[in-house]
Amino acid sequence: MTTSLPLSADEQFEILARGAVEIVPREAFRAKLKKSIETGVPLEIKLGLDPTAPDIHLGNAVVLRKIRQFQDLGHVVTIVIGDFTAAIGDPTGRSETRKQLSIEEVSTNARTYTDQYHKILDPEKTKVAFNGSWLGKLNLYDIANLMSKTTVARLLERDDFSQRYAKGIAIHTHELLYPICQGYDSVVLNSDVELGGTEQRFNILMGRQLQQDNGAAEPQVGLFMPLLVGLDGIEKMSKSKGNAIGIDEPPLNIFEKLMRISDSMMVQYFELCTDVPMATVHELCDADITPAMDAKKRLGREVVSIYHGESAAADAQDEWERRHSKREIPTDLPEIELDPTLLVDGKARLATLVQQAGMAATGGEAKRLINQGGVAINGHKVVDPSELIDISDGVVVSSGRRKFVRVSIQV
């Protein structure tokens, strides 16, 4: 997003509210924006990241992209790396106690996070803090004082805790500390706005409560972004569920995965993963105006451009079309060399070629694949398993739209 400052409070609100599921309290957020403009003092924005996994995917990036919008509007951003809270383990959405990470695991993941979120955020405008630097200094008296600010009943209002309690599933005492520790981060940073996914609602509002308990007249506002649905169209995007698109994946991988999402998911992906104006999004996603294939190609280009640049996005689309639309042979192929002893009169029997190319585990399986019309040589379908193929200059063996291997004779 590019913008020329200054913008009015209403204009900033419109930009920052895009895609948000909930802003709590909504009018307090508008008032904070207005006060910031009147006083010339930027808002203090907080985002907490627990480095429990080493890679950032498009689902994680939804909140990071919103943070970037705050930066572009001149506000101050602090990323809180939860090295201390990650060692506790966020119980959010868990039906059992989360495995506690070692300090080494947290440190390694945190370094990877830092490298990746700079693809989205402006590193010159991003402050980074590790909450272990203040949480690790609390003594038992400090912790007891913090825990006195809330009640067990309040903590059990969390869906994950209440469900586990009702089912008799253990809730370990250290897990109760997590939302309190995350909330204390907001007290230390004196944040005006904290961002998070909808699953972080309890934790973020705990920060607002603790700020009030510590005398804050204008405690932080919670801005909640939706959870991006993964490629399966059912579960939220998650590496562990195998339905994610990593921002560090090769451009073609990202483009291909986006081309496979359902038509019904396109509006959400455009809204949360790109800066395309919503009026344009609705036109792109209206089948009476724009063919779905064209809309997905636009989506793929937009997303790849964000993380790899416009040139890489154009190349990814060209290669995808070469493979899928134009049915041409890809340019980047794995290569194998065939043992000359497998040749007959200097040529390779088709079934042998298919098996050696790794497209069939056995000769019988290769014959069935060929008989079913599933094999092509240099882009031309072949159907006789016994046919002898001249591979003296190399040939491309393909099966379906995605399996291509270049085969030549071993020298």
Secondary structure as UniProt FT lines:
FT   HELIX           9..17
FT   TURN            18..19
FT   STRAND          22..24
FT   HELIX           26..39
FT   STRAND          44..49
FT   HELIX           58..72
FT   TURN            73..74
FT   STRAND          76..81
FT   HELIX           83..88
FT   TURN            92..93
FT   HELIX           103..117
FT   TURN            118..120
FT   HELIX           123..125
FT   STRAND          126..130
FT   HELIX           132..135
FT   TURN            136..137
FT   HELIX           140..147
FT   TURN            148..149
FT   HELIX           152..155
FT   TURN            156..157
FT   HELIX           159..166
FT   TURN            167..168
FT   HELIX           173..189
FT   STRAND          193..197
FT   HELIX           198..200
FT   HELIX           201..213
FT   TURN            214..215
FT   STRAND          221..225
FT   TURN            231..232
FT   HELIX           239..241
FT   TURN            247..248
FT   HELIX           251..259
FT   HELIX           263..265
FT   HELIX           266..273
FT   HELIX           278..284
FT   TURN            287..289
FT   HELIX           292..308
FT   HELIX           310..320
FT   HELIX           321..325
FT   STRAND          335..338
FT   HELIX           340..342
FT   TURN            345..346
FT   STRAND          347..349
FT   HELIX           350..356
FT   TURN            357..358
FT   HELIX           363..371
FT   TURN            372..373
FT   STRAND          375..377
FT   TURN            378..379
FT   STRAND          380..381
FT   TURN            385..386
FT   STRAND          388..389
FT   TURN            392..393
FT   STRAND          395..399
FT   TURN            400..402
FT   STRAND          403..409
//
